[in-house]
Amino acid sequence: MSMRKRLITKGFILLSAMAFMTVDFCAKTATHDPSNTTSKKTSYPKINIKDIPNGQFGGFSSGKWTEVAVANRTHGKQVKWVRNPNKLKDKLTVTSNNIDDNHIALVNTRFSLENVRAKAKYEKVHGTMTVLPDPSENVKPSYSIKFFPKGTTAKLNFKNGFKDDKSKNRIAIWTEKGNRTEYFAQN
């Protein structure tokens, strides 16, 4: 084969390879183009209320827990829910064995509130779980934590246009002091 034919053949092979690489690159770029993608919401596993009496919160500890509403009882009767961002300042931390809003903590199976420690008592109703101080501890039941897994109804007398998002895990923390309820959703 002459030198000229070899160069033409090698040039053709090189051009063919470059054309194939260009087509392949364009195809990959089109599939990874941010304008062609849709954003996915992160989905967290449903709270397994069977794990709560064992002090195991790892199944729902991922993600961020955001305060979405707060309520105070007015005149001892009416619950007034507020969604004003200036009033939603509480933080909730959930780890594998601890739930803490900087006021009340549930560590494994024991409550911690200021200088009071108490064993927890569990009440399961309609797929939800309420945790409160065990009366055998001689502690006034002045606080509780309620767990609302995805899909369950939070019967908290919502008013003022607040709509509960049942597509998310939710936690409500109630304290008698100020008769206040903090309502958090997992994002």
C-alpha positions, 0 to 999 in steps of 0.5 A: 500500500502506498504511503498516500493510501495509508495516510488517507486510511489513517486520516479516515479512521481518525476522523471517524473516531472523532465523529463518534466521540463527538456524537457520544459527547453530545448525547451525554451532555444532553442527558446531563443538561441541568435544564433537562432534569427535574428536581426530586424531593428527598423522601424520608422513611415513615416514622416507625412508631414501634421503634420509639419505646426502644429509644431508637430514632435513627429511622427518622433522624435524617433530614432537617426538622423545621418548625412549621407552626406554634400554638398557645392556648388563649384564655385557657380554651382556644388554641391559636396556631401561628405560622409567622416566621418571626415566631417559628424560632425553635429548633429540633434535633433528632439523632439515633437515640435523642430528640431535643428542642433545647427545652425538652429532651427524650434520650433513649427512653428517659425525658430530661426537662431542666433538672428533672429526669423521668422514665417515659410512658408511651400511648399508641393511638390511630397509628400515632405515638404520644410519649409523656412522663411515666406517672410512677416517677412522681413527675407532673405530666406537664410535657409530651412529644407526639409522633405523626408518621407520614399519612397519619392525621394530627388531631391538634385542633388546627385553626387560622388556615393552617393545613397539615401536610400528611405527606411528611413525618411530623413531631409536636412538642407540648409544654404546660409552661405557656401552654405551648405546642411546637409543631415540626415537619421533616424536610 
